[in-house]
Amino acid sequence: MSDLLNTPEIDGKEITMLVIDALAASAGVPADRVDPNGTLGDIPGMESVKALRAVSRIEESLRIVLPDDFLFETATVAELAAFVAGLAREELAREGR
């Protein structure tokens, strides 16, 4: 489990790295092959099932639940990471941290 939610602030760069790592692991490629400014389709080997695995990894790491359609609401990996960071911040606020 990630320590990111155990800190008073969510670091956007750390969330971006967590998202990139989850996407890379799910696609079976090194993290440096995931361009933050690229789309999921730009990740070598990425398929919809693998993207869903990445979502599960992110949810488990941050103890959040992502909406079913959020992958379609974000254009780039960086936007996806920003969305995840926003939800993580909301979760912290809800928990009163």
ZIFEN-V144684 format. One line per field, one symbol per residue. ss: DSSP state (h for helix, s for strand, l for the rest). phi: phi as a letter, one per 30 degrees, with the letter a starting at -180 (. if undefined). A space follows every 10 residues. Layout:
ss=???
phi=???
//
This chain:
ss=lllhhhllll lhhhhhhhhh hhhhhhhlll hhhllllllh hhlllllhhh hhhhhhhhhh hhlllllllh hhhlllhhhh hhhhhhhhhh hhhhlll
phi=.ddedccdbc dedddedddd dddddddibd eddcdecccd dddeidbddd ddddeddddd dchbccdecd ddcccbdddd dddddddddd dddddic
//
